[in-house]
Amino acid sequence: MKQASVRTTVDIPTDLYRQLKQQAAARGCSVRELVLAGAKIALLEEQKPRPRRVQFPLIGSGKRKVALTNEQIYEYIEFP
């Protein structure tokens, strides 16, 4: 049983079509199959959840913040 399909027309720039034909020949498939594969990939990409932006700090200390100047830090830690 043949799968139902819709015929459509898409204007593809000549240079891009030549690249499609070359790629299809290299893969041993038709331009149609290559275009359908690309459309499926584009649809799958849209279904992937987008990564959330990270909020810093990742782990909060939960303690009071300490305000130290560089000079105060140098008093406690020896630097070469």
N, CA, C and O atoms as a GROMACS GRO file, in nm:
protein
  320
    1MET      N    1   0.085  -0.117   0.000
    1MET     CA    2   0.000   0.000   0.000
    1MET      C    3   0.090   0.124   0.000
    1MET      O    4   0.181   0.136   0.082
    2LYS      N    5   0.064   0.214  -0.090
    2LYS     CA    6   0.146   0.334  -0.103
    2LYS      C    7   0.105   0.437   0.002
    2LYS      O    8  -0.014   0.460   0.027
    3GLN      N    9   0.207   0.499   0.063
    3GLN     CA   10   0.181   0.600   0.165
    3GLN      C   11   0.128   0.727   0.099
    3GLN      O   12   0.178   0.768  -0.006
    4ALA      N   13   0.028   0.790   0.161
    4ALA     CA   14  -0.029   0.913   0.108
    4ALA      C   15   0.076   1.023   0.112
    4ALA      O   16   0.153   1.032   0.208
    5SER      N   17   0.080   1.105   0.009
    5SER     CA   18   0.177   1.213   0.005
    5SER      C   19   0.115   1.334  -0.063
    5SER      O   20   0.009   1.326  -0.125
    6VAL      N   21   0.183   1.446  -0.051
    6VAL     CA   22   0.140   1.571  -0.111
    6VAL      C   23   0.250   1.618  -0.204
    6VAL      O   24   0.367   1.620  -0.166
    7ARG      N   25   0.213   1.655  -0.324
    7ARG     CA   26   0.310   1.707  -0.419
    7ARG      C   27   0.316   1.858  -0.403
    7ARG      O   28   0.213   1.924  -0.394
    8THR      N   29   0.437   1.912  -0.398
    8THR     CA   30   0.456   2.055  -0.382
    8THR      C   31   0.572   2.102  -0.469
    8THR      O   32   0.651   2.021  -0.518
    9THR      N   33   0.580   2.229  -0.488
    9THR     CA   34   0.688   2.288  -0.567
    9THR      C   35   0.770   2.378  -0.478
    9THR      O   36   0.717   2.462  -0.405
   10VAL      N   37   0.901   2.359  -0.483
   10VAL     CA   38   0.992   2.441  -0.406
   10VAL      C   39   1.098   2.496  -0.501
   10VAL      O   40   1.158   2.422  -0.578
   11ASP      N   41   1.119   2.627  -0.494
   11ASP     CA   42   1.224   2.688  -0.576
   11ASP      C   43   1.356   2.679  -0.502
   11ASP      O   44   1.372   2.737  -0.395
   12ILE      N   45   1.450   2.605  -0.562
   12ILE     CA   46   1.582   2.585  -0.501
   12ILE      C   47   1.684   2.654  -0.591
   12ILE      O   48   1.684   2.632  -0.712
   13PRO      N   49   1.771   2.736  -0.533
   13PRO     CA   50   1.874   2.801  -0.615
   13PRO      C   51   1.958   2.696  -0.690
   13PRO      O   52   1.982   2.587  -0.639
   14THR      N   53   1.999   2.731  -0.810
   14THR     CA   54   2.069   2.638  -0.898
   14THR      C   55   2.193   2.577  -0.833
   14THR      O   56   2.213   2.456  -0.841
   15ASP      N   57   2.274   2.658  -0.769
   15ASP     CA   58   2.395   2.607  -0.706
   15ASP      C   59   2.363   2.505  -0.596
   15ASP      O   60   2.429   2.402  -0.584
   16LEU      N   61   2.260   2.535  -0.518
   16LEU     CA   62   2.220   2.444  -0.411
   16LEU      C   63   2.167   2.314  -0.469
   16LEU      O   64   2.194   2.206  -0.415
   17TYR      N   65   2.091   2.321  -0.578
   17TYR     CA   66   2.037   2.201  -0.641
   17TYR      C   67   2.148   2.113  -0.695
   17TYR      O   68   2.142   1.990  -0.685
   18ARG      N   69   2.250   2.176  -0.752
   18ARG     CA   70   2.365   2.098  -0.802
   18ARG      C   71   2.432   2.023  -0.687
   18ARG      O   72   2.468   1.906  -0.700
   19GLN      N   73   2.448   2.092  -0.574
   19GLN     CA   74   2.508   2.026  -0.457
   19GLN      C   75   2.420   1.912  -0.407
   19GLN      O   76   2.470   1.807  -0.366
   20LEU      N   77   2.287   1.933  -0.410
   20LEU     CA   78   2.194   1.826  -0.370
   20LEU      C   79   2.210   1.704  -0.460
   20LEU      O   80   2.215   1.591  -0.412
   21LYS      N   81   2.216   1.728  -0.591
   21LYS     CA   82   2.231   1.618  -0.686
   21LYS      C   83   2.361   1.543  -0.663
   21LYS      O   84   2.364   1.420  -0.667
   22GLN      N   85   2.470   1.616  -0.639
   22GLN     CA   86   2.599   1.552  -0.615
   22GLN      C   87   2.595   1.470  -0.487
   22GLN      O   88   2.643   1.356  -0.484
   23GLN      N   89   2.538   1.526  -0.382
   23GLN     CA   90   2.530   1.456  -0.255
   23GLN      C   91   2.441   1.332  -0.266
   23GLN      O   92   2.473   1.227  -0.210
   24ALA      N   93   2.330   1.345  -0.337
   24ALA     CA   94   2.240   1.231  -0.356
   24ALA      C   95   2.311   1.120  -0.433
   24ALA      O   96   2.299   1.002  -0.398
   25ALA      N   97   2.384   1.156  -0.537
   25ALA     CA   98   2.457   1.055  -0.615
   25ALA      C   99   2.563   0.988  -0.530
   25ALA      O  100   2.582   0.866  -0.538
   26ALA      N  101   2.632   1.066  -0.448
   26ALA     CA  102   2.736   1.010  -0.362
   26ALA      C  103   2.677   0.913  -0.260
   26ALA      O  104   2.741   0.814  -0.223
   27ARG      N  105   2.556   0.940  -0.215
   27ARG     CA  106   2.491   0.854  -0.116
   27ARG      C  107   2.412   0.739  -0.181
   27ARG      O  108   2.370   0.646  -0.113
   28GLY      N  109   2.394   0.747  -0.312
   28GLY     CA  110   2.319   0.644  -0.382
   28GLY      C  111   2.170   0.654  -0.360
   28GLY      O  112   2.100   0.553  -0.355
   29CYS      N  113   2.120   0.778  -0.348
   29CYS     CA  114   1.976   0.798  -0.331
   29CYS      C  115   1.931   0.909  -0.426
   29CYS      O  116   2.012   0.966  -0.498
   30SER      N  117   1.803   0.937  -0.426
   30SER     CA  118   1.749   1.042  -0.512
   30SER      C  119   1.751   1.176  -0.438
   30SER      O  120   1.766   1.181  -0.316
   31VAL      N  121   1.737   1.284  -0.516
   31VAL     CA  122   1.729   1.417  -0.456
   31VAL      C  123   1.606   1.423  -0.366
   31VAL      O  124   1.611   1.483  -0.258
   32ARG      N  125   1.498   1.361  -0.408
   32ARG     CA  126   1.375   1.359  -0.328
   32ARG      C  127   1.401   1.297  -0.190
   32ARG      O  128   1.359   1.352  -0.088
   33GLU      N  129   1.469   1.183  -0.189
   33GLU     CA  130   1.497   1.117  -0.062
   33GLU      C  131   1.586   1.204   0.028
   33GLU      O  132   1.568   1.208   0.149
   34LEU      N  133   1.682   1.272  -0.032
   34LEU     CA  134   1.772   1.358   0.044
   34LEU      C  135   1.697   1.478   0.103
   34LEU      O  136   1.720   1.515   0.218
   35VAL      N  137   1.608   1.537   0.024
   35VAL     CA  138   1.529   1.651   0.072
   35VAL      C  139   1.434   1.606   0.184
   35VAL      O  140   1.419   1.677   0.284
   36LEU      N  141   1.372   1.490   0.169
   36LEU     CA  142   1.283   1.438   0.274
   36LEU      C  143   1.361   1.410   0.402
   36LEU      O  144   1.312   1.437   0.512
   37ALA      N  145   1.480   1.356   0.390
   37ALA     CA  146   1.564   1.330   0.508
   37ALA      C  147   1.597   1.461   0.579
   37ALA      O  148   1.594   1.469   0.702
   38GLY      N  149   1.629   1.564   0.500
   38GLY     CA  150   1.659   1.694   0.560
   38GLY      C  151   1.539   1.754   0.630
   38GLY      O  152   1.553   1.814   0.737
   39ALA      N  153   1.421   1.738   0.572
   39ALA     CA  154   1.298   1.789   0.635
   39ALA      C  155   1.271   1.717   0.766
   39ALA      O  156   1.230   1.779   0.864
   40LYS      N  157   1.293   1.585   0.769
   40LYS     CA  158   1.272   1.509   0.892
   40LYS      C  159   1.369   1.554   1.000
   40LYS      O  160   1.331   1.568   1.116
   41ILE      N  161   1.494   1.577   0.963
   41ILE     CA  162   1.594   1.623   1.060
   41ILE      C  163   1.554   1.760   1.116
   41ILE      O  164   1.564   1.783   1.236
   42ALA      N  165   1.508   1.849   1.029
   42ALA     CA  166   1.466   1.983   1.073
   42ALA      C  167   1.350   1.974   1.171
   42ALA      O  168   1.346   2.049   1.269
   43LEU      N  169   1.257   1.884   1.147
   43LEU     CA  170   1.142   1.868   1.238
   43LEU      C  171   1.184   1.807   1.370
   43LEU      O  172   1.133   1.846   1.476
   44LEU      N  173   1.277   1.712   1.367
   44LEU     CA  174   1.325   1.651   1.491
   44LEU      C  175   1.402   1.751   1.575
   44LEU      O  176   1.391   1.750   1.698
   45GLU      N  177   1.480   1.838   1.512
   45GLU     CA  178   1.557   1.940   1.585
   45GLU      C  179   1.463   2.032   1.662
   45GLU      O  180   1.495   2.073   1.774
   46GLU      N  181   1.349   2.062   1.604
   46GLU     CA  182   1.255   2.153   1.669
   46GLU      C  183   1.188   2.087   1.790
   46GLU      O  184   1.143   2.157   1.881
   47GLN      N  185   1.182   1.955   1.791
   47GLN     CA  186   1.117   1.885   1.901
   47GLN      C  187   1.209   1.868   2.021
   47GLN      O  188   1.161   1.842   2.131
   48LYS      N  189   1.341   1.883   2.002
   48LYS     CA  190   1.434   1.867   2.113
   48LYS      C  191   1.417   1.981   2.212
   48LYS      O  192   1.401   2.096   2.172
   49PRO      N  193   1.420   1.949   2.340
   49PRO     CA  194   1.410   2.058   2.438
   49PRO      C  195   1.536   2.144   2.434
   49PRO      O  196   1.647   2.092   2.425
   50ARG      N  197   1.518   2.274   2.441
   50ARG     CA  198   1.632   2.364   2.440
   50ARG      C  199   1.696   2.364   2.578
   50ARG      O  200   1.628   2.359   2.680
   51PRO      N  201   1.830   2.369   2.580
   51PRO     CA  202   1.896   2.371   2.711
   51PRO      C  203   1.863   2.498   2.787
   51PRO      O  204   1.852   2.607   2.730
   52ARG      N  205   1.846   2.482   2.918
   52ARG     CA  206   1.816   2.598   3.002
   52ARG      C  207   1.942   2.678   3.025
   52ARG      O  208   2.053   2.624   3.025
   53ARG      N  209   1.925   2.808   3.045
   53ARG     CA  210   2.039   2.893   3.079
   53ARG      C  211   2.075   2.868   3.224
   53ARG      O  212   1.987   2.852   3.309
   54VAL      N  213   2.201   2.865   3.252
   54VAL     CA  214   2.250   2.838   3.387
   54VAL      C  215   2.252   2.968   3.466
   54VAL      O  216   2.295   3.072   3.417
   55GLN      N  217   2.205   2.960   3.590
   55GLN     CA  218   2.209   3.074   3.680
   55GLN      C  219   2.326   3.053   3.777
   55GLN      O  220   2.337   2.948   3.841
   56PHE      N  221   2.411   3.152   3.787
   56PHE     CA  222   2.525   3.143   3.879
   56PHE      C  223   2.494   3.214   4.008
   56PHE      O  224   2.419   3.312   4.004
   57PRO      N  225   2.544   3.173   4.121
   57PRO     CA  226   2.629   3.056   4.141
   57PRO      C  227   2.548   2.928   4.134
   57PRO      O  228   2.430   2.926   4.170
   58LEU      N  229   2.611   2.822   4.087
   58LEU     CA  230   2.542   2.694   4.074
   58LEU      C  231   2.507   2.636   4.211
   58LEU      O  232   2.400   2.579   4.231
   59ILE      N  233   2.599   2.652   4.304
   59ILE     CA  234   2.577   2.603   4.440
   59ILE      C  235   2.595   2.720   4.535
   59ILE      O  236   2.704   2.777   4.545
   60GLY      N  237   2.490   2.757   4.602
   60GLY     CA  238   2.498   2.867   4.696
   60GLY      C  239   2.563   2.822   4.826
   60GLY      O  240   2.546   2.707   4.866
   61SER      N  241   2.634   2.909   4.891
   61SER     CA  242   2.702   2.872   5.016
   61SER      C  243   2.606   2.869   5.133
   61SER      O  244   2.625   2.792   5.227
   62GLY      N  245   2.503   2.951   5.130
   62GLY     CA  246   2.409   2.956   5.240
   62GLY      C  247   2.464   3.027   5.362
   62GLY      O  248   2.398   3.036   5.466
   63LYS      N  249   2.586   3.076   5.351
   63LYS     CA  250   2.650   3.145   5.463
   63LYS      C  251   2.662   3.293   5.431
   63LYS      O  252   2.634   3.338   5.320
   64ARG      N  253   2.705   3.368   5.534
   64ARG     CA  254   2.726   3.510   5.512
   64ARG      C  255   2.840   3.531   5.413
   64ARG      O  256   2.933   3.451   5.408
   65LYS      N  257   2.832   3.635   5.338
   65LYS     CA  258   2.940   3.669   5.247
   65LYS      C  259   3.048   3.743   5.324
   65LYS      O  260   3.020   3.821   5.415
   66VAL      N  261   3.171   3.717   5.286
   66VAL     CA  262   3.285   3.780   5.351
   66VAL      C  263   3.342   3.883   5.255
   66VAL      O  264   3.372   3.852   5.140
   67ALA      N  265   3.358   4.004   5.302
   67ALA     CA  266   3.415   4.109   5.220
   67ALA      C  267   3.561   4.128   5.258
   67ALA      O  268   3.591   4.185   5.363
   68LEU      N  269   3.650   4.079   5.174
   68LEU     CA  270   3.794   4.093   5.198
   68LEU      C  271   3.857   4.169   5.083
   68LEU      O  272   3.818   4.155   4.967
   69THR      N  273   3.954   4.248   5.117
   69THR     CA  274   4.032   4.316   5.013
   69THR      C  275   4.149   4.226   4.976
   69THR      O  276   4.178   4.130   5.048
   70ASN      N  277   4.215   4.255   4.868
   70ASN     CA  278   4.332   4.178   4.828
   70ASN      C  279   4.439   4.182   4.936
   70ASN      O  280   4.505   4.082   4.962
   71GLU      N  281   4.458   4.296   4.998
   71GLU     CA  282   4.559   4.309   5.103
   71GLU      C  283   4.528   4.215   5.220
   71GLU      O  284   4.619   4.153   5.276
   72GLN      N  285   4.402   4.206   5.257
   72GLN     CA  286   4.364   4.117   5.367
   72GLN      C  287   4.387   3.970   5.330
   72GLN      O  288   4.427   3.890   5.414
   73ILE      N  289   4.361   3.937   5.207
   73ILE     CA  290   4.383   3.799   5.161
   73ILE      C  291   4.532   3.768   5.165
   73ILE      O  292   4.572   3.660   5.208
   74TYR      N  293   4.616   3.862   5.120
   74TYR     CA  294   4.761   3.841   5.119
   74TYR      C  295   4.816   3.822   5.260
   74TYR      O  296   4.921   3.759   5.276
   75GLU      N  297   4.750   3.875   5.361
   75GLU     CA  298   4.795   3.856   5.499
   75GLU      C  299   4.780   3.710   5.544
   75GLU      O  300   4.860   3.662   5.624
   76TYR      N  301   4.678   3.640   5.490
   76TYR     CA  302   4.650   3.502   5.531
   76TYR      C  303   4.715   3.398   5.441
   76TYR      O  304   4.744   3.287   5.486
   77ILE      N  305   4.737   3.432   5.316
   77ILE     CA  306   4.791   3.336   5.219
   77ILE      C  307   4.922   3.390   5.165
   77ILE      O  308   4.931   3.505   5.124
   78GLU      N  309   5.024   3.303   5.165
   78GLU     CA  310   5.153   3.345   5.111
   78GLU      C  311   5.156   3.315   4.961
   78GLU      O  312   5.123   3.205   4.917
   79PHE      N  313   5.194   3.414   4.887
   79PHE     CA  314   5.210   3.398   4.744
   79PHE      C  315   5.358   3.411   4.711
   79PHE      O  316   5.428   3.491   4.774
   80PRO      N  317   5.406   3.335   4.617
   80PRO     CA  318   5.549   3.341   4.582
   80PRO      C  319   5.592   3.475   4.525
   80PRO      O  320   5.709   3.494   4.492
   0.00000   0.00000   0.00000
